[in-house]
Amino acid sequence: MPELPEVEVVRRGLERWVAGRTVASVEVRHPRAVRRHLEGADHFVAALTGRTLTAARRRGKYLWLPLAEPDGTAVGQALVAHLGMSGQLLVEKPSQPDETHLRARFVFTDGGRELRFVDQRTFGGLAVEDTADDEGAAPGALPPRLRHIAIDPLDPSFDEAGFSAALRRRRTEVKRALLDQTLIGGVGNIYADEALWRARLHGNRPTDRLTRAQVHDLLEGVRDVLGEALAQGGTSFDSLYVDVNGQSGYFSRFLAVYGQGDRPCPRCGTPIVRESFMNRSSYSCPVCQPRPRSSAARSRRS
Ligand SMILES: [Zn+2]
């Protein structure tokens, strides 16, 4: 599943290859790809045809491209994309053969490279959404459906003090809090485990007992992990593919704990432990990240 740095790589690719271009035609090849556009595929096509995609923006794992008339007048709508589990946005020459799982194709008036939405599992999707409300139709205004998603720590306007206070008010475990998109944007399972390892915190630690310094270390961990992944993903910026794939090789090279069960902790050499977590896995070092006493006691009793 694409995580935040990979979605940011896609955003940069879209900004470079797609922003400023005007849509000549749209072909929806699978209705599921536009299921979040409630008025249906024909309406989706009509809403985009003849419109210019002015920029590429991101909130969490959502991308949105504000729409304008070709003369630059904003129309108060945006193309919103979510990659789901397996979605890809590819920029390709029209002569390139169609992908097996091609779901939607955008052809531009300049006759140049097409934008293709390819999604094997069709959990991702595209929609045209209104951006206008109290913010007016300002270019780039955030579609209302995305406003509940917290700003992520790669965003310069991320509010560290606000995050720290909100986290410590929650009565939950710290890994659950990291995955809560209303609290912090775009941190998935892998980055959560890596950030917790850097901050030397077990994911079961109760948030209301973390110190301010621990929250600060955790946030530094999140920023470092995301920043490194972004730097690694940067190798694809210059390729013609605006490509994202959770399995890509660059992704795994720097992982300290995630997927490293029984391998030595890079810090202390203790074998990394895998535990089940919300139908998935959590990886941690039992020495660097001791379980909190209360949850250790609970698991002994059960
Ligand atoms: Zn360790």
Boltz pocket constraint, residues with backbone or C-beta under 6 A from the ligand:
constraints:
  - pocket:
      binder: B
      contacts: [[A, 265], [A, 266], [A, 267], [A, 268], [A, 269], [A, 270], [A, 285], [A, 286], [A, 287], [A, 288], [A, 289]]
      max_distance: 6.0
